[in-house]
Amino acid sequence: MRCSFLQQVLVTFYNFGHSEINRLYNDGGVIMQSDRLRVSVTRQLPKVIEKRMEELFDVELRINDTPMTKNELIEVVKRVDILVPCIADSIDAALLGQAGPQLKLIANFGAGFDNIDVRTALQRGILVSNTPGVVADDTADMTVALMLAVTRRIPQGLSVMQSGEWTGWSPTAFLGGRIGGRRLGILGMGRIGRAVAQRAKAFGMQIHYHNRKRLRSEIEQSVSATYWESLDQMVANMDIVSINCPHTPSTFHLMNARRLQLMKSNAVLINTSRSEVVDENALTRMLQKGKLAGAGLDVYEQGKELNPKLRKMDNVVLLPHMGSATHEGRIEMGEKVIINIKTFADGHRPPDQIVPAML
């Protein structure tokens, strides 16, 4: 018996939820799903996202939450249509050279994409997408948290309480500094940088920024931001410098030894963006010599291989790359991955496709 139009609509919404991310066709009156794409996910994702992927695709999920080895990645790219890596996976030219002709999309689970050799992928006819715009608020929250942690000596207070060594209140114990009234210099005024500025303004900070292009006047006015064309001049006058720009060839070690030495000795550096933007060894030397008041770091040049000297400094707050780690953010990232894949499957360019102009 042929289905009525209303029955077809109900079946569509029951099986797939959101019509904009599904391709359906009518075969003799029966709603059917088109051939399912072979998708491989390199790390565990939120359960709701994994379940949705299982409904939509022929998906291989990661059973344990350990990174894939290089050999595992090679084996996967030889046979799947779509790879869903995370920012910790290195998708380089050597790996892409092993990919089979069926691999047509790398849907990165992450806003950054410097873990992928995008140029090589595009040369091989493989599209690349990411998940921008969903972690700006989460990362900005963590940026401000690090500012407070460093300037108000929160880790020292936690340590004393957890060790049971606190002897009681004292007028001169654990003295830190206010952030209200301090000059904040934001390096990179994209989505995250602007979100940091909004929060910092609420704390009464003075907002300054350096960016490739000056923002429109109405955006500057919304956060009372002052633009500095010279990065050197900005960092030399700031109390806190927040790194919020992406890693590109032009931003590698943008905060090098020379620029770090321009900062005031009572200044603090915060990095919740990309580790490659800061010369970590130079920063460590500056902190050791007392030429900087402190640092709050969420990213590191050698990944999880943290400089052991940084661990020993009580004026440095270290986090395990958790700036965007919220339940809400991870689910929204997963939803973007699904939409990118389904849009591609429907014969269109993924909405978050990486294009050469972005490199």
URMOWO-V716027 format. One record per residue. D_FIRST is the distance of its C-alpha to the first C-alpha in whole Angstrom. Layout:
((D_FIRST) (D_FIRST))
//
This chain:
((0) (4) (6) (9) (13) (14) (12) (13) (16) (16) (15) (18) (20) (20) (20) (22) (24) (26) (24) (27) (28) (24) (23) (19) (17) (13) (12) (9) (8) (9) (13) (15) (19) (21) (24) (26) (30) (32) (34) (38) (39) (43) (44) (42) (41) (40) (37) (35) (35) (34) (31) (30) (31) (29) (26) (26) (28) (29) (33) (36) (37) (41) (42) (45) (47) (49) (49) (48) (51) (52) (51) (47) (47) (47) (45) (42) (43) (43) (39) (37) (36) (37) (40) (40) (44) (46) (50) (51) (50) (52) (50) (53) (53) (54) (50) (49) (50) (49) (45) (43) (41) (38) (39) (39) (39) (41) (40) (43) (43) (46) (48) (50) (50) (53) (52) (50) (52) (50) (52) (51) (47) (47) (49) (47) (44) (43) (42) (43) (42) (44) (43) (46) (47) (45) (48) (51) (52) (52) (54) (56) (56) (58) (60) (62) (62) (64) (66) (67) (67) (70) (72) (72) (72) (69) (69) (73) (72) (69) (71) (74) (72) (70) (73) (75) (78) (77) (81) (80) (80) (83) (83) (83) (81) (77) (78) (76) (75) (74) (71) (71) (73) (73) (72) (69) (68) (65) (64) (61) (59) (56) (53) (55) (58) (57) (56) (59) (61) (59) (60) (64) (64) (63) (66) (69) (69) (70) (67) (68) (66) (66) (63) (63) (62) (64) (61) (61) (63) (61) (59) (63) (64) (61) (63) (66) (66) (69) (68) (70) (70) (73) (71) (75) (76) (73) (73) (77) (77) (74) (74) (70) (68) (65) (63) (59) (59) (57) (58) (59) (62) (64) (63) (64) (67) (68) (69) (72) (75) (77) (75) (75) (78) (78) (77) (79) (80) (79) (75) (72) (69) (65) (63) (59) (58) (59) (62) (63) (64) (67) (69) (69) (72) (74) (73) (74) (77) (77) (76) (79) (82) (81) (80) (77) (76) (73) (70) (66) (64) (60) (60) (62) (63) (63) (60) (60) (64) (65) (69) (71) (74) (71) (70) (74) (74) (74) (74) (70) (67) (64) (61) (58) (56) (54) (55) (51) (50) (48) (45) (43) (45) (43) (40) (40) (41) (38) (36) (38) (37) (33) (33) (36) (33) (30) (32) (33) (30) (28) (31) (34) (37) (37) (39) (42) (42) (46) (48) (51) (53) (52) (54))
//
